[in-house]
């Protein structure tokens, strides 16, 4: 399970809006000075993201929670976003070269069309799969809850 901490920022019925802050672990890495990921982390570090989740938990605004996403869903999503368009590009190139015997400029054009088709299919698949529960993060536990103090009723009047 991949875990991320977040904070409840709004509640709408059974739905909660949770804010996460993107942080990088590059400060602890020995290769941070020569790594492209480290440069991107400097730009994107601290970016706030909001996600809407449905839950039965009794949460209040400013509660700190831990979100979880199964590794299998992360791997499938990663392949869909990155691997599928590249696979479509390769298939388009192989078809254009081996089957149709096209010249190199046409192969390049067909490769770009294959990549574009891959991104288009990813978009269609993503729109249908976005509502599936196995691709949605879930609230695993509450780290700290905001304590709402209730007024104490007493029978004794204060004089």
URNOR-V120074 format. One record per pair of residues at least 4 apart in sequence whose ideal C-beta (glycine too) atoms are under 7 Angstrom apart, sorted by the first residue. I is the first residue (numbers start at 1). J is the second residue. If there is no record, write none. Layout:
I,J ; I,J
//
This chain:
1,68 ; 1,70 ; 1,71 ; 2,68 ; 2,69 ; 2,71 ; 2,74 ; 3,66 ; 3,67 ; 3,68 ; 3,140 ; 4,20 ; 4,67 ; 5,64 ; 5,66 ; 5,143 ; 6,18 ; 6,19 ; 6,20 ; 6,65 ; 6,67 ; 7,18 ; 7,19 ; 7,62 ; 7,64 ; 8,16 ; 8,18 ; 8,59 ; 8,60 ; 8,61 ; 8,62 ; 8,63 ; 8,65 ; 9,17 ; 9,18 ; 9,19 ; 9,50 ; 9,61 ; 10,17 ; 10,61 ; 11,16 ; 11,59 ; 11,61 ; 14,54 ; 14,55 ; 15,52 ; 15,53 ; 15,54 ; 16,53 ; 16,55 ; 16,59 ; 17,50 ; 17,52 ; 18,51 ; 18,53 ; 18,65 ; 18,67 ; 19,48 ; 19,50 ; 20,49 ; 21,46 ; 21,48 ; 22,44 ; 22,45 ; 22,46 ; 22,47 ; 22,49 ; 23,45 ; 24,41 ; 24,45 ; 25,29 ; 26,32 ; 26,37 ; 26,38 ; 26,41 ; 31,35 ; 32,38 ; 36,40 ; 37,41 ; 38,42 ; 40,44 ; 41,45 ; 51,137 ; 53,136 ; 53,137 ; 53,139 ; 55,59 ; 55,139 ; 57,139 ; 59,63 ; 60,145 ; 60,146 ; 60,148 ; 62,146 ; 63,142 ; 63,144 ; 63,145 ; 63,146 ; 64,143 ; 64,144 ; 65,139 ; 65,142 ; 65,143 ; 66,140 ; 66,141 ; 66,143 ; 67,137 ; 67,138 ; 67,139 ; 67,140 ; 68,137 ; 68,138 ; 68,140 ; 69,73 ; 69,74 ; 69,137 ; 71,75 ; 72,76 ; 73,77 ; 73,134 ; 73,135 ; 74,78 ; 75,79 ; 76,80 ; 77,81 ; 77,135 ; 78,82 ; 79,83 ; 79,84 ; 80,84 ; 80,122 ; 80,125 ; 81,122 ; 82,86 ; 83,87 ; 84,88 ; 84,118 ; 84,121 ; 84,122 ; 85,89 ; 85,115 ; 85,118 ; 85,119 ; 85,122 ; 86,90 ; 87,91 ; 87,118 ; 88,92 ; 88,114 ; 88,115 ; 88,117 ; 88,118 ; 89,93 ; 89,111 ; 89,114 ; 89,115 ; 89,118 ; 90,94 ; 91,95 ; 91,114 ; 92,96 ; 92,110 ; 92,111 ; 92,113 ; 92,114 ; 93,97 ; 93,107 ; 93,110 ; 93,111 ; 93,114 ; 94,98 ; 95,99 ; 95,100 ; 96,100 ; 96,102 ; 96,106 ; 96,107 ; 96,110 ; 97,102 ; 97,107 ; 102,106 ; 102,107 ; 102,110 ; 104,108 ; 105,109 ; 106,110 ; 107,111 ; 108,112 ; 109,113 ; 110,114 ; 111,115 ; 112,116 ; 113,117 ; 114,118 ; 115,119 ; 116,120 ; 117,121 ; 118,122 ; 119,123 ; 120,124 ; 121,125 ; 122,126 ; 123,127 ; 124,128 ; 125,129 ; 126,130 ; 129,135 ; 130,135
//
